[in-house]
Amino acid sequence: MNQPCGQHQHPHRLIQQPLTELTERLRQGARKITAPRQAILDVLRRHQHPLSNKEIHAALGRESCDLATVYRNLHTLEEMRLVRRFDFGDGVARFELLAEGDDGHHHHLVCRGCSRVVEIEECFPADVEAEIGRRHGFTQISHRLEFFGLCARCAGTPAP
C-alpha cells in the first residue's frame, strides 16, 4: 500500500495550466467565458491544494464578485469537470483544478488543528481494490481516502 499512485495523474503537481487553455475548455463545453469564471480558474491554477469557496472569494481580491457567484460558478465548473470537490469531514467543500481527462483521484493528509492540506503520493494498488471487492462481492471498485492528524507546528514538534 505504500506505493506512488501510478494509475492516476496529479494535475496540480504536474502542470500549471495557462489560463488560455482553461478558457478554451470552457468554450469547448459551450459555456460563456465570464470574468468570474476566468478569475476563479486563475486562483485555482495558482494553488497546489484545494481551496474553499470563501478562500477563493478572498483570493479574488479586486476582481471580486459576490460569494453567491463564486458558489454558482464552482458548481458549473465542477459539472464541466474543470474542478473537483473534496470533503475533509469538516463541512467545508474545497475545490481543486482538474487537468483535461483526469479523474482527479489522489489523497490528502489534513491537519485537524490548522486545516493544512498536503497531497500524498501513495495509493492503493489496483489489485488490493480488486481483492477487497472480490471478497465482498463488489465490482467496479474505487476509493476515496483522506488521512487526518496534527502537523508538526500544531503538535509542537520539529518538522521532519
Stockholm file with secondary structure:
# STOCKHOLM 1.0

chainA/1-160         MNQPCGQHQHPHRLIQQPLTELTERLRQGARKITAPRQAILDVLRRHQHPLSNKEIHAALGRESCDLATVYRNLHTLEEMRLVRRFDFGDGVARFELLAEGDDGHHHHLVCRGCSRVVEIEECFPADVEAEIGRRHGFTQISHRLEFFGLCARCAGTPAP
#=GR chainA/1-160 SS CCEECTTSCCHHHHCCCCHHHHHHHHHHTTCCCCHHHHHHHHHHHTCSSCEEHHHHHHHHGGGCCCHHHHHHHHHHHHHTTSEEEEECSSSCEEEEECCTTCCCCCEEEEETTTCCEEEECEECCHHHHHHHHHHHTCCSCCCCCEEEECCHHHHTSCCC
#=GC SS_cons         CCEECTTSCCHHHHCCCCHHHHHHHHHHTTCCCCHHHHHHHHHHHTCSSCEEHHHHHHHHGGGCCCHHHHHHHHHHHHHTTSEEEEECSSSCEEEEECCTTCCCCCEEEEETTTCCEEEECEECCHHHHHHHHHHHTCCSCCCCCEEEECCHHHHTSCCC
//
